Structures are given as structure tokens and as C-alpha cells.
């Protein structure tokens, strides 16, 4: 869930994995996307302060 929250998506996106093959591939793609920068509704950016 944390990785989905880092990309600005809710945890409900995890349900896409019930779609055989395509859902699992799609969730892997979402996990590979870079996270949003700055604070979001789910909390502070874990990379803030890292230079």
C-alpha cells in the first residue's frame, strides 16, 4: 500500500491484481513508477531531505 500511496493512488488499486496476468503486470508497472514529490494526503515524502 505504501508504494501506491507514494504514487498518489489509494490502496484500493491493489484489487486490480484479481484480474489474471494483466492485473499483476499493471500493479508491477504502478510499483515501478516514480513517487510524487512533496507531502501528500498520506504523509511526508520519504525522500525529502535526501540529497
N, C-alpha and C positions, 0 to 999 in steps of 0.2 A: 504494500500500500504506500509506503514511504516514497518509493520511486515514482509512482503515479502522481502523488501529491507534488513532488518536485517538478513535474511537467505540467502542473496546473489542472490535473484531472482528478476526479473523485475516485474513491476505492471501488465504486460500482463498475468501473471499467474492467475489473478483474473477471466479471461474469462473461466477458467475451470469450474466455477460454473454454466455455461449454460448446462452442462451435468447433467441430472436429478439424484438426490440422490448421485451417485458416485462422481460427481464433488464437491458437497458440503462437502461430507465426506473427500475428498482429500484436500480441502482448509483448513479444520479444522486440519488435520494432519500437513500440512505445517505451520499453525499458532502455533502448539504445539512444533515444533522443536526448539532447542536452536539456538540462533543467532550466526553469525560469530563473532569471537573476533577480535578486532582491527579496524582500519579505512578501509572503503570500498569505492567504487566509489560513493556511495550515502551519505557519510558523516562519521563523527566520531562515534565510538562505544558509545552508550548511557550509558553503564555500566562502562566505563573507569573511574577510579578514585574512584569507589565504592569498598570498601574492606569488 
